Amino acid sequence: MADITPISATDMPEGEYAIVEALGHRTLIGRTSEVERFGTKMLQVEPLFGDVMLGPVLLGGSSIYQFTPVSAAVAFQRRPTRNYELPASVFATVPALALPNADEGETLFGDGEEAVQFAPHEDGCTCVDCVGF
């Protein structure tokens, strides 16, 4: 599994960012590039989620409905911060370290001004943030 990269509004990794709408009503927001895999050109998206940039997701050209180039600042502003905002197949790859810490009400990467805060939930909570769907 690829490493996750901590991000903040003022310290985004270099690259081209986009909002990508793909087959299956899936929207990914992140750093993009064109790569060649399996003998064909594909779109590689490194999705943003909360305080991190996740490992790459590859999309074939025919599964892309819309590709909207955006600045790193816009990508950070529009990034998903809740579990249900990521497609299920991408959410399944999110390392535990990148998930909100429900016991302490904060993310792994600290409680600074830029960190996304999460409210703690009761044990056995069935909301979409705790269940993931």
Secondary structure, DSSP 8 states (H G I E B T S, - for coil): ----EE--TT---SSEEEEEEETTTEEEEEEEEEEEETTEEEEEEEEEETTEE---EEEEGGGEEEEEEE-HHHHHHH---SGGGS-HHHHTT--GGGS-BTTTTBBTTB-STTS-------TT--SHHHH--
